[in-house]
Amino acid sequence: MIMPTYLVALIVGELEATDPVDVSGVPLRVLHVPGKAHLSEFALDIGAFALRYFTEYFGIPYPGDKLDMIAIPDFSHGAMENLGAITYRETALLVDPETSTQAERARIADVVAHEIAHMWFGDLVTMRWWNGVWLNEAFASFMETKCVEAYRPDWKRWLAFAGERAYAMDIDALESTRPIEFDVESPEQASEMFDSLTYSKGQSVLRMLEVYLGEEVFRSGIAAYLAAHAYGNTETADLWRALETASGEAVGDIMEAWVNRGGFPRLTVSGDGDTYRIEQEQFRYLGSGTDRWEVPVLYSSGDGPGRVLVAGDVTRLDAGPELLLNRRGQGFYRVRYDAGLFDGVVSRLPDLVAGERYAVVSDAWANVLAGDLDGMSFVAVCRRLGDEPEPAVWEPALGGLSELDRVVAPGARPWLQGVVRDLVGPLADRLGWEPQPGESDLDRKLRGRLITARGILGRDTETAKLATEVFETWLDRRDAVDGEVGAAAVAVVAATGGAAEFERFVELYRTAASPQDEVRFLRAAVSVPDPATAARVVEMVIDGTVRRQDSPWVLAGLIGHRDTGPATWELIKHRWDEVTATPPPQTTRRVIDYIPYRSEPEVAADIEAWLQDHPLPGVTKYAAQQIERMRVRVGLREREAPRLGPGASSS
Ligand SMILES: [Zn+2]
């Protein structure tokens, strides 16, 4: 068939194939290196589901005549959508459902759904040029989330997506952000398009549009677009035209600012209970921007739900008491309330729906980073979450507290650890260490998450002791310990361990029985808080003990380590050429994934100067963004270190 050259693949290796599964006439197989057939069942299940789901959603048959999914033991990216021969790194395709965590299975469901969506979005219809790569990637990501939500509704995939949206907002709040779509004139620019703005901001604005137009109107526009351009190339305008025809709305006008301009708005609300004032500004952590957007806002109040299109600087809104903006939490904007309204929203937090709870906590943290809310007030918000049942909603709270733990003055750190223990302790006690009958996957995930938070962030000695016992049992008999609890125990043992634990993790890494275990034990080895073991990991990267596919995240983890990062950074600088030769091309940028958390002013200045003198090849935009995110956190430390502690009061 007619297809772009970048989708042609020829794969040579010692591989075995599963028996084909017949999916409405399409044979679907998993290929893997010998001995891993028992890890392929889950991928075949989600693969067959996705193939049927997309055939129905798009109303267009799968464009190939067979579909092979191939697990490659050392693969630079997550996966690649070659037509009918999709390649994956092993952690994105092979899994033991019995011993893995929900996050590990969900990652496979995500990546498989994403790649199969590409068979239509990308392979059947392809962007004309790299400026339009978001047409491929944002759509495949959007379809991935829809598909996995349908596959496992109990996993609440759209709620979990809030984390990806928040990360994209963290980048998009920078002066060094970029529009989703921009002119691409060099291979480096094309390569740098594959970032969270393309994937996650792109997906967020598509979701916002789908909610606005309605799911069925949106679907029919997409189906018409694919049918009209099958075996051809497109521009973004072709998509807007199809959606305009389907909806009768001026889709191109609405989407213009969201796609062709960087940044996004924050809405600041003030008011007395029936008349509110909403001020729009461009949200920036540092400096200020002057752009404005047409923001489709859903809200709720004592008078019920409502919607308003916020445009320009100031919008007046008549609504009942207890106003909440961003109802359902799907908007790509931040909200800030005046003091009176904020206290009300925080006190009602447990009564909001999960997406809204996420948004309130996440907005509060963004306002802390911007210097518009103090850390104590954020702690006060977190304290309302003690009974929170959704692991996804815990993430912005524990993420923010973990950032505060990095900048708090040493004398106040025990106090902050106590805050974490008080916060997660009661619910962790109720959940215990063993699953109960009738629990969902997310209930189990929550148990693991709280054990980790209590043991690592809360430094709870009892949790550390129990984790050590569970770890030994788990190594002896995997089926005696729940997968989430076992994974949590490994993380706690690693974060509180030393040289002896490190040796065991390295050995376990070498003999791991599944791709997930391999990553788990390598990550555990990286997180041991000991400069000497960190130096050993640097050697393992250079001598090839660590697969090249894993070198970027391993190095990033070493540099970002709360306690040993600064010493390891010095070492990495000494071995710079050797170290930076290890990541596969186009993944080098991931080495600086965690430099933003190096908020010690002298370390941050050193990293910035070093990267200016020793730029990573092909990493210009991302380096600028990571350095700016680092400056944001240097500012966080400056503000919060002197005032965060038991004596402070929130404002
Ligand atoms: Zn993709």
Boltz pocket constraint, residues with backbone or C-beta under 6 A from the ligand:
constraints:
  - pocket:
      binder: B
      contacts: [[A, 114], [A, 118], [A, 136], [A, 137], [A, 140]]
      max_distance: 6.0
